[in-house]
Amino acid sequence: MKISDYIGEATAYDKKVTLEIKKPKSWLKSVSAFANTIGGALIFGVDDNDELIGLENVKFVSEKISEIAKDKLDPIPQISMEIYSESDKDFIILNIPAGKETPYYYIGDGNRIAFVRIGNQSVPADAAALKRLVLKGEAMTYDSLLSKYKFEDYAFTKLKSVYRKRTGKELSDSDFISFGLVENGYLTNAGILLADDSPIYQSRLFCTRWNGLDKASGVIDAVDDKEFSGSLITLLQNGEEFVKNNTKKMWRKAADARIEMPDYPERAVLECLVNALIHRDYMDMGSEVHIDIFDDRLEIYSPGGMADGSIVQNLDTDNIPSRRRNPVIADVFSRMNYMERRGSGFKKIKNDYRTAVNYTEDLEPVFYSSNSYFTVTLYNLNYRVSAEKPLIENTVDTKGSNAKIPKYHDDTLDDTLENKILLLLKENPKLKQEDISKLADCSIATVKRIMKSLTECGRIIRKGGKRYGYWEIL
């Protein structure tokens, strides 16, 4: 692999133009962060502008790296060091795999700090992140930890009922033990999360049906709003019911049958809800799972990013290996056939959409993650179909001016956002879609859909290339 092959993978590598001997924290924090999270590479001899500078004495630098790492890191991660030559210049690459003995601390200046990777930065782990690293280093998970609650004090009516219905078997007390829900008469965190009256405060589900395309579309902000607590089974069922009560199912006649067209594929919704409840970070005490339904989409928010610290939008979602933050809970749901043990959830969700009647490529589900949360956006397959109307020429006043610009009305778009985007483009035709998203205070997906519709109806046209082009309002 060449040095240039690493450039561009912002979360997978870090770079230093030279070795900082007197200030080793400047580069050892990256080693700590990579070992504590998803692994990565640290390259010496490359500047901040990705220019290949090279090192003058690679042997001396390599010896110092080993010496300082042994002295300043605890425990010492498994680092492999390689010397590369490219363009008549020498470089050193430290490959740091994700460690198993977390947390890996940097020791210096009277401090003992564990770093984690967030985006392309290495930052000190906060209290919650440090707890996760400790559990990981002990090969334990939150859901496997013993709680203070006794098995005999809680009922599991909902879990037993659903288990019987979906498996045809009775859930016995011995199953609670073998499934990892009970140990020595006490419930594990997984067990207490599945109890009828779960006392885990952060295990809640907030559901809202918003009025329009965003959270402030008119006089009435929301048309339905529910908050649920209790067993994870209860949360799942209530979430499903809320979605069904706040969405529609269209249908049309075929030659010898009736073709049903739900706003959202039911199996895709179920898969997303299951994933949100099972894989969320229950150590995040200040957040809960949210379902937000808008006219054109459904969004599900879950606390905690990908379990391995990766960024889902940078991955091939058709081929993501299964990594479970809460394996005990996941195993119980797998036994009830709510999910599979292999990592096929993303692919199943996309396939459900691709086989739907009104599917088009721009309605592909969108997955997004950060270090602290995960969201999935499912688009309403019937939104455009149910709102189809002829285009009508109209005019709107521009803010701060008596001038008017022509506008085409299309009920498949949000008028306010459509007008706002047109005005923004009139003021600055070189705006990028990312800039428009920020200025219009809406998602990039919404901007893309509106601009695509405006282009198709001949309202705007792109002049020039992607980099130096601009938008012309017709």
SEMARLO-785426 format. One record per residue (C-alpha): x, y, z negated; residue number from 1; residue in one letter. Coordinates in nm, 2 decimals, decimal comma. Each point is the difference from the previous one (the first is absolute). Layout:
N
- X;Y;Z;NUM;a;
...
This chain:
474
- 0,00;0,00;0,00;1;m;
- 0,12;0,35;0,08;2;k;
- 0,00;0,30;-0,22;3;i;
- -0,25;0,16;0,23;4;s;
- -0,24;-0,29;-0,05;5;d;
- -0,06;0,12;-0,35;6;y;
- -0,08;0,36;0,09;7;i;
- -0,37;0,07;0,00;8;g;
- -0,10;-0,25;-0,27;9;e;
- -0,05;0,26;-0,26;10;a;
- -0,10;-0,23;-0,29;11;t;
- 0,24;-0,27;0,09;12;a;
- 0,33;0,18;-0,02;13;y;
- 0,18;0,30;-0,15;14;d;
- 0,31;0,17;0,12;15;k;
- 0,31;0,18;-0,14;16;k;
- 0,26;0,18;0,20;17;v;
- 0,26;-0,10;-0,26;18;t;
- 0,04;-0,18;-0,33;19;l;
- -0,07;0,22;-0,30;20;e;
- 0,24;-0,13;-0,26;21;i;
- -0,05;0,28;-0,26;22;k;
- -0,38;0,00;0,04;23;k;
- -0,08;-0,36;0,05;24;p;
- -0,37;0,05;-0,09;25;k;
- -0,05;0,17;0,34;26;s;
- 0,03;-0,34;0,17;27;w;
- -0,05;-0,26;-0,28;28;l;
- -0,35;0,12;-0,05;29;k;
- -0,07;-0,13;0,35;30;s;
- 0,15;-0,34;-0,09;31;v;
- -0,21;-0,01;-0,31;32;s;
- -0,32;0,10;0,19;33;a;
- 0,05;-0,26;0,28;34;f;
- 0,07;-0,28;-0,25;35;a;
- -0,31;0,09;-0,20;36;n;
- -0,23;0,02;0,30;37;t;
- 0,01;-0,14;0,35;38;i;
- 0,38;0,00;0,07;39;g;
- 0,18;0,20;0,26;40;g;
- 0,34;0,12;0,12;41;a;
- 0,23;0,29;-0,11;42;l;
- 0,23;0,12;0,28;43;i;
- 0,32;0,19;-0,06;44;f;
- 0,14;0,22;0,28;45;g;
- -0,33;0,15;0,14;46;v;
- -0,11;0,36;-0,08;47;d;
- -0,35;0,13;-0,06;48;d;
- -0,05;0,07;0,37;49;n;
- 0,07;-0,37;0,09;50;d;
- 0,34;0,10;0,15;51;e;
- 0,25;-0,28;-0,02;52;l;
- 0,30;0,16;-0,19;53;i;
- 0,18;-0,31;-0,11;54;g;
- 0,23;-0,07;-0,30;55;l;
- 0,37;0,06;-0,02;56;e;
- 0,11;-0,28;-0,23;57;n;
- -0,27;-0,28;0,00;58;v;
- 0,21;-0,23;-0,22;59;k;
- 0,04;0,26;-0,27;60;f;
- -0,37;0,09;0,02;61;v;
- -0,11;-0,36;-0,02;62;s;
- 0,21;-0,07;-0,30;63;e;
- -0,14;0,31;-0,18;64;k;
- -0,36;-0,10;0,09;65;i;
- 0,05;-0,34;-0,17;66;s;
- 0,17;0,15;-0,30;67;e;
- -0,25;0,27;-0,06;68;i;
- -0,30;-0,22;0,06;69;a;
- 0,12;-0,25;-0,26;70;k;
- 0,06;0,27;-0,25;71;d;
- -0,32;0,21;0,05;72;k;
- -0,28;-0,26;0,08;73;l;
- -0,17;-0,23;-0,24;74;d;
- -0,06;-0,27;0,09;75;p;
- 0,21;-0,01;0,31;76;i;
- -0,21;-0,06;0,31;77;p;
- 0,11;-0,24;0,28;78;q;
- 0,17;0,24;0,23;79;i;
- 0,16;-0,11;0,33;80;s;
- 0,25;0,24;0,15;81;m;
- 0,08;0,01;0,37;82;e;
- 0,25;0,21;0,19;83;i;
- -0,11;0,11;0,35;84;y;
- 0,19;0,17;0,28;85;s;
- -0,19;0,20;0,26;86;e;
- 0,11;0,27;0,24;87;s;
- 0,36;-0,04;-0,14;88;d;
- -0,12;0,09;-0,35;89;k;
- -0,03;-0,21;-0,32;90;d;
- -0,31;-0,03;-0,21;91;f;
- -0,11;-0,20;-0,31;92;i;
- -0,34;-0,14;-0,04;93;i;
- -0,13;-0,12;-0,34;94;l;
- -0,28;-0,25;0,04;95;n;
- -0,21;-0,01;-0,31;96;i;
- -0,28;-0,27;-0,01;97;p;
- -0,30;0,04;-0,23;98;a;
- 0,11;-0,13;-0,33;99;g;
- -0,16;-0,25;-0,24;100;k;
- 0,16;0,12;-0,32;101;e;
- -0,18;0,34;-0,01;102;t;
- 0,03;0,27;-0,12;103;p;
- 0,35;0,08;0,14;104;y;
- 0,12;0,31;-0,20;105;y;
- 0,25;0,27;0,09;106;y;
- 0,22;0,07;-0,31;107;i;
- 0,18;0,33;-0,02;108;g;
- 0,00;0,35;-0,16;109;d;
- -0,15;-0,15;-0,32;110;g;
- -0,31;-0,12;0,20;111;n;
- -0,14;-0,34;0,10;112;r;
- -0,23;0,05;0,29;113;i;
- -0,18;-0,24;0,23;114;a;
- -0,07;0,14;0,35;115;f;
- -0,27;-0,10;0,25;116;v;
- -0,05;0,07;0,36;117;r;
- -0,28;0,24;0,10;118;i;
- -0,01;0,07;0,38;119;g;
- 0,36;0,09;0,08;120;n;
- 0,10;0,12;-0,35;121;q;
- 0,14;-0,18;-0,30;122;s;
- -0,17;0,14;-0,32;123;v;
- 0,00;-0,10;-0,37;124;p;
- -0,27;-0,26;-0,08;125;a;
- -0,28;0,14;-0,22;126;d;
- -0,13;-0,19;-0,30;127;a;
- -0,25;-0,21;0,20;128;a;
- 0,25;-0,08;0,27;129;a;
- 0,25;-0,11;-0,27;130;l;
- -0,25;-0,23;-0,15;131;k;
- -0,06;-0,16;0,34;132;r;
- 0,37;-0,05;0,05;133;l;
- 0,03;-0,16;-0,34;134;v;
- -0,28;-0,24;0,08;135;l;
- 0,15;-0,08;0,34;136;k;
- 0,34;-0,07;-0,16;137;g;
- -0,17;-0,24;-0,24;138;e;
- -0,18;-0,17;0,29;139;a;
- -0,33;0,11;-0,15;140;m;
- -0,30;0,20;0,12;141;t;
- -0,26;0,22;-0,17;142;y;
- -0,28;-0,24;0,05;143;d;
- 0,20;-0,29;-0,16;144;s;
- 0,06;0,19;-0,32;145;l;
- -0,19;-0,10;-0,31;146;l;
- -0,26;0,25;-0,12;147;s;
- -0,12;0,06;-0,36;148;k;
- -0,34;-0,14;0,08;149;y;
- -0,12;-0,35;-0,10;150;k;
- -0,16;-0,23;0,25;151;f;
- -0,28;-0,09;-0,24;152;e;
- -0,11;0,36;-0,02;153;d;
- -0,08;0,05;0,37;154;y;
- -0,25;-0,14;0,24;155;a;
- 0,07;-0,09;0,36;156;f;
- -0,35;-0,05;0,14;157;t;
- 0,06;0,19;0,33;158;k;
- 0,33;-0,18;0,07;159;l;
- -0,15;-0,35;-0,08;160;k;
- -0,30;0,07;0,22;161;s;
- 0,19;0,12;0,30;162;v;
- 0,26;-0,28;-0,04;163;y;
- -0,28;-0,26;0,00;164;r;
- -0,17;0,16;0,30;165;k;
- 0,32;0,03;0,21;166;r;
- 0,17;-0,33;-0,09;167;t;
- -0,28;-0,23;-0,11;168;g;
- 0,19;-0,07;-0,33;169;k;
- -0,04;0,10;-0,36;170;e;
- 0,26;0,22;-0,16;171;l;
- 0,11;-0,17;-0,32;172;s;
- 0,20;0,13;-0,30;173;d;
- 0,30;-0,21;0,12;174;s;
- -0,02;0,18;0,34;175;d;
- 0,04;0,33;-0,18;176;f;
- 0,33;-0,13;-0,15;177;i;
- 0,13;-0,16;0,32;178;s;
- -0,09;0,31;0,21;179;f;
- 0,21;0,22;-0,23;180;g;
- -0,30;0,19;-0,15;181;l;
- 0,04;-0,13;-0,36;182;v;
- 0,30;-0,09;-0,21;183;e;
- 0,00;-0,11;-0,37;184;n;
- -0,36;0,12;-0,03;185;g;
- 0,07;0,35;0,13;186;y;
- -0,09;0,14;0,34;187;l;
- 0,27;0,11;0,24;188;t;
- -0,06;0,34;0,17;189;n;
- -0,13;-0,20;0,30;190;a;
- -0,25;-0,17;-0,23;191;g;
- -0,12;0,32;-0,17;192;i;
- -0,04;0,17;0,34;193;l;
- -0,24;-0,28;0,10;194;l;
- -0,21;0,01;-0,32;195;a;
- -0,36;0,12;0,03;196;d;
- 0,07;0,30;-0,22;197;d;
- 0,36;0,07;0,08;198;s;
- 0,15;0,26;-0,23;199;p;
- 0,27;0,10;0,24;200;i;
- -0,09;0,37;0,05;201;y;
- 0,18;0,06;0,32;202;q;
- -0,18;-0,30;0,17;203;s;
- -0,28;0,20;0,15;204;r;
- -0,15;0,07;0,34;205;l;
- -0,11;0,34;0,11;206;f;
- -0,23;0,01;0,31;207;c;
- -0,12;0,31;0,19;208;t;
- -0,20;0,05;0,31;209;r;
- 0,10;0,34;0,12;210;w;
- -0,22;0,23;0,21;211;n;
- 0,18;0,05;0,32;212;g;
- 0,36;-0,06;0,11;213;l;
- 0,19;0,13;-0,30;214;d;
- -0,06;0,07;-0,37;215;k;
- -0,14;0,34;0,05;216;a;
- -0,21;0,00;0,31;217;s;
- -0,30;0,20;-0,12;218;g;
- -0,24;0,10;-0,28;219;v;
- -0,03;-0,36;-0,10;220;i;
- 0,34;-0,16;-0,05;221;d;
- -0,11;-0,35;-0,07;222;a;
- -0,32;-0,20;0,06;223;v;
- 0,09;-0,30;-0,23;224;d;
- 0,25;-0,04;-0,28;225;d;
- 0,06;-0,30;-0,23;226;k;
- 0,26;-0,11;-0,26;227;e;
- 0,04;-0,37;-0,09;228;f;
- 0,20;-0,18;-0,27;229;s;
- 0,02;-0,35;-0,13;230;g;
- 0,13;-0,33;0,15;231;s;
- 0,20;0,02;0,33;232;l;
- -0,28;-0,23;0,14;233;i;
- -0,26;0,26;-0,10;234;t;
- 0,21;0,28;0,15;235;l;
- 0,03;-0,19;0,33;236;l;
- -0,38;-0,08;0,02;237;q;
- -0,10;0,36;-0,09;238;n;
- 0,25;0,14;0,26;239;g;
- -0,15;-0,22;0,27;240;e;
- -0,35;0,10;-0,10;241;e;
- 0,08;0,37;0,00;242;f;
- 0,15;-0,03;0,35;243;v;
- -0,30;-0,19;0,13;244;k;
- -0,25;0,25;-0,15;245;n;
- 0,19;0,30;0,15;246;n;
- 0,06;-0,14;0,35;247;t;
- -0,22;-0,11;0,29;248;k;
- -0,02;-0,30;0,23;249;k;
- -0,11;0,07;0,35;250;m;
- -0,11;-0,27;0,24;251;w;
- -0,10;-0,05;0,36;252;r;
- -0,18;-0,27;0,20;253;k;
- 0,19;-0,25;0,21;254;a;
- -0,15;-0,26;0,23;255;a;
- -0,07;-0,26;-0,27;256;d;
- 0,12;0,16;-0,32;257;a;
- 0,04;0,32;-0,20;258;r;
- 0,35;0,15;-0,02;259;i;
- 0,06;0,16;-0,34;260;e;
- 0,24;0,29;-0,02;261;m;
- 0,09;0,11;-0,36;262;p;
- 0,17;0,32;-0,06;263;d;
- 0,29;-0,19;-0,14;264;y;
- 0,08;-0,38;0,04;265;p;
- -0,11;-0,15;-0,33;266;e;
- 0,29;-0,24;-0,03;267;r;
- 0,25;0,29;0,05;268;a;
- -0,17;0,20;-0,27;269;v;
- 0,01;-0,30;-0,24;270;l;
- 0,37;-0,06;0,08;271;e;
- 0,09;0,36;-0,07;272;c;
- -0,19;0,00;-0,33;273;l;
- 0,16;-0,32;-0,11;274;v;
- 0,35;0,12;0,08;275;n;
- -0,07;0,34;-0,18;276;a;
- -0,11;-0,18;-0,32;277;l;
- 0,25;-0,28;0,00;278;i;
- 0,32;0,18;0,11;279;h;
- -0,05;0,33;-0,18;280;r;
- 0,24;0,12;-0,27;281;d;
- -0,17;-0,05;-0,33;282;y;
- 0,29;0,17;-0,18;283;m;
- -0,12;0,33;0,15;284;d;
- -0,22;0,11;-0,29;285;m;
- -0,13;0,32;0,17;286;g;
- -0,15;-0,13;0,32;287;s;
- -0,26;-0,25;0,13;288;e;
- -0,12;-0,14;0,33;289;v;
- -0,21;0,23;0,21;290;h;
- -0,24;-0,06;0,29;291;i;
- -0,08;0,32;0,20;292;d;
- -0,25;-0,03;0,28;293;i;
- -0,02;0,28;0,26;294;f;
- -0,22;0,03;0,31;295;d;
- 0,28;-0,14;0,22;296;d;
- 0,22;-0,21;-0,23;297;r;
- 0,04;-0,19;-0,32;298;l;
- 0,31;0,05;-0,22;299;e;
- 0,11;-0,23;-0,28;300;i;
- 0,27;0,13;-0,24;301;y;
- 0,19;-0,23;-0,23;302;s;
- 0,26;0,10;-0,26;303;p;
- 0,35;-0,13;0,07;304;g;
- 0,18;-0,03;0,33;305;g;
- 0,13;-0,32;0,16;306;m;
- 0,11;-0,25;-0,26;307;a;
- 0,36;-0,01;0,14;308;d;
- 0,03;0,37;0,03;309;g;
- -0,01;0,00;0,38;310;s;
- -0,21;0,25;0,21;311;i;
- -0,28;-0,17;0,18;312;v;
- -0,02;0,25;0,29;313;q;
- 0,36;-0,09;0,08;314;n;
- -0,08;-0,37;0,03;315;l;
- -0,15;-0,24;0,25;316;d;
- -0,33;-0,07;-0,18;317;t;
- -0,06;-0,31;0,21;318;d;
- 0,31;-0,16;-0,17;319;n;
- 0,03;0,11;-0,36;320;i;
- 0,10;-0,28;-0,24;321;p;
- -0,21;-0,04;-0,31;322;s;
- 0,13;0,18;-0,31;323;r;
- -0,24;0,02;-0,29;324;r;
- 0,02;0,25;-0,28;325;r;
- -0,26;-0,21;-0,21;326;n;
- 0,06;-0,36;0,10;327;p;
- -0,22;-0,15;-0,28;328;v;
- -0,31;0,21;0,11;329;i;
- 0,08;-0,07;0,37;330;a;
- 0,01;-0,37;-0,07;331;d;
- -0,35;0,00;-0,16;332;v;
- -0,14;0,19;0,30;333;f;
- 0,17;-0,24;0,24;334;s;
- -0,16;-0,29;-0,18;335;r;
- -0,34;0,16;0,05;336;m;
- 0,08;0,05;0,37;337;n;
- 0,00;0,37;-0,01;338;y;
- 0,35;0,02;0,14;339;m;
- 0,26;-0,22;0,15;340;e;
- 0,34;-0,08;-0,16;341;r;
- 0,19;0,11;0,31;342;r;
- 0,04;0,37;0,09;343;g;
- -0,26;0,02;0,27;344;s;
- -0,23;0,27;-0,14;345;g;
- 0,10;0,29;0,22;346;f;
- -0,02;-0,21;0,31;347;k;
- -0,35;-0,13;-0,09;348;k;
- -0,13;0,35;-0,05;349;i;
- 0,13;0,12;0,34;350;k;
- -0,13;-0,31;0,17;351;n;
- -0,35;0,06;-0,15;352;d;
- 0,01;0,34;0,16;353;y;
- 0,14;-0,11;0,33;354;r;
- -0,28;-0,25;0,05;355;t;
- -0,28;0,25;-0,09;356;a;
- -0,24;0,12;0,26;357;v;
- 0,08;0,37;0,00;358;n;
- 0,37;-0,03;-0,07;359;y;
- 0,25;0,22;0,18;360;t;
- 0,37;0,04;-0,07;361;e;
- -0,03;0,33;-0,17;362;d;
- -0,23;-0,17;-0,26;363;l;
- 0,28;-0,23;-0,12;364;e;
- 0,01;-0,02;-0,38;365;p;
- 0,28;0,22;-0,15;366;v;
- 0,21;-0,12;-0,29;367;f;
- 0,21;0,25;-0,20;368;y;
- 0,21;-0,03;-0,31;369;s;
- 0,24;0,20;-0,22;370;s;
- 0,18;-0,10;-0,31;371;n;
- -0,31;0,07;-0,21;372;s;
- -0,31;-0,09;0,20;373;y;
- -0,14;-0,19;0,30;374;f;
- -0,28;0,10;0,23;375;t;
- -0,19;-0,17;0,28;376;v;
- -0,22;0,19;0,24;377;t;
- -0,28;-0,19;0,18;378;l;
- -0,17;0,19;0,28;379;y;
- -0,38;-0,01;0,05;380;n;
- -0,05;-0,20;0,32;381;l;
- -0,34;0,15;0,06;382;n;
- 0,08;0,36;-0,07;383;y;
- 0,05;0,11;0,36;384;r;
- -0,27;-0,23;0,14;385;v;
- -0,27;0,13;-0,24;386;s;
- 0,09;0,36;0,06;387;a;
- 0,03;0,00;0,38;388;e;
- -0,15;0,30;0,16;389;k;
- 0,06;0,21;0,31;390;p;
- 0,26;0,26;-0,03;391;l;
- -0,15;0,35;-0,03;392;i;
- 0,20;0,31;0,06;393;e;
- -0,01;0,24;-0,29;394;n;
- 0,20;0,29;-0,15;395;t;
- 0,13;0,07;-0,35;396;v;
- 0,15;0,32;-0,16;397;d;
- 0,37;-0,01;-0,08;398;t;
- 0,10;0,12;-0,35;399;k;
- 0,10;0,36;-0,03;400;g;
- -0,09;0,08;0,36;401;s;
- -0,30;0,08;0,21;402;n;
- 0,14;-0,21;0,28;403;a;
- -0,17;-0,33;0,09;404;k;
- 0,14;-0,32;0,13;405;i;
- -0,21;-0,26;0,19;406;p;
- -0,07;-0,33;-0,19;407;k;
- -0,15;-0,33;0,09;408;y;
- -0,22;-0,16;-0,26;409;h;
- 0,04;-0,37;-0,06;410;d;
- -0,18;-0,16;-0,29;411;d;
- 0,27;-0,26;-0,03;412;t;
- 0,23;0,27;-0,14;413;l;
- -0,02;0,22;-0,30;414;d;
- -0,09;0,35;0,12;415;d;
- 0,19;0,18;-0,27;416;t;
- 0,32;-0,19;0,06;417;l;
- -0,04;0,01;0,38;418;e;
- -0,03;0,38;-0,01;419;n;
- 0,29;0,03;-0,25;420;k;
- 0,23;-0,21;0,23;421;i;
- -0,10;0,21;0,31;422;l;
- 0,08;0,32;-0,19;423;l;
- 0,33;-0,13;-0,13;424;l;
- 0,10;-0,10;0,36;425;l;
- -0,10;0,34;0,13;426;k;
- 0,22;0,17;-0,26;427;e;
- 0,29;-0,24;0,06;428;n;
- -0,02;-0,23;0,30;429;p;
- 0,32;-0,17;-0,10;430;k;
- -0,13;-0,15;-0,32;431;l;
- 0,06;-0,37;-0,06;432;k;
- -0,27;-0,23;-0,12;433;q;
- 0,18;-0,03;-0,33;434;e;
- -0,01;0,38;-0,05;435;d;
- -0,37;0,01;0,10;436;i;
- -0,08;-0,27;-0,26;437;s;
- 0,16;0,21;-0,27;438;k;
- -0,15;0,33;0,11;439;l;
- -0,35;-0,14;0,05;440;a;
- 0,02;-0,20;-0,32;441;d;
- -0,10;-0,33;0,16;442;c;
- 0,16;-0,34;0,08;443;s;
- 0,23;-0,04;0,30;444;i;
- -0,24;-0,28;0,12;445;a;
- -0,29;0,25;0,00;446;t;
- 0,22;0,26;0,20;447;v;
- 0,09;-0,27;0,25;448;k;
- -0,36;-0,10;0,06;449;r;
- -0,13;0,36;0,03;450;i;
- 0,28;0,10;0,24;451;m;
- -0,05;-0,31;0,21;452;k;
- -0,37;0,08;0,03;453;s;
- 0,08;0,36;0,09;454;l;
- 0,24;-0,11;0,26;455;t;
- -0,24;-0,26;0,15;456;e;
- -0,28;0,26;0,03;457;c;
- 0,24;0,25;0,17;458;g;
- 0,01;0,24;-0,29;459;r;
- 0,38;0,00;-0,04;460;i;
- 0,29;-0,13;0,21;461;i;
- 0,36;-0,07;-0,08;462;r;
- 0,26;0,19;0,19;463;k;
- 0,36;-0,12;0,01;464;g;
- 0,16;-0,29;-0,19;465;g;
- -0,05;-0,11;-0,36;466;k;
- 0,30;0,19;-0,13;467;r;
- -0,02;0,34;0,18;468;y;
- -0,36;0,00;0,12;469;g;
- -0,31;0,19;-0,12;470;y;
- -0,37;-0,02;0,00;471;w;
- -0,22;0,20;0,23;472;e;
- -0,36;0,08;-0,08;473;i;
- -0,22;-0,02;0,31;474;l;
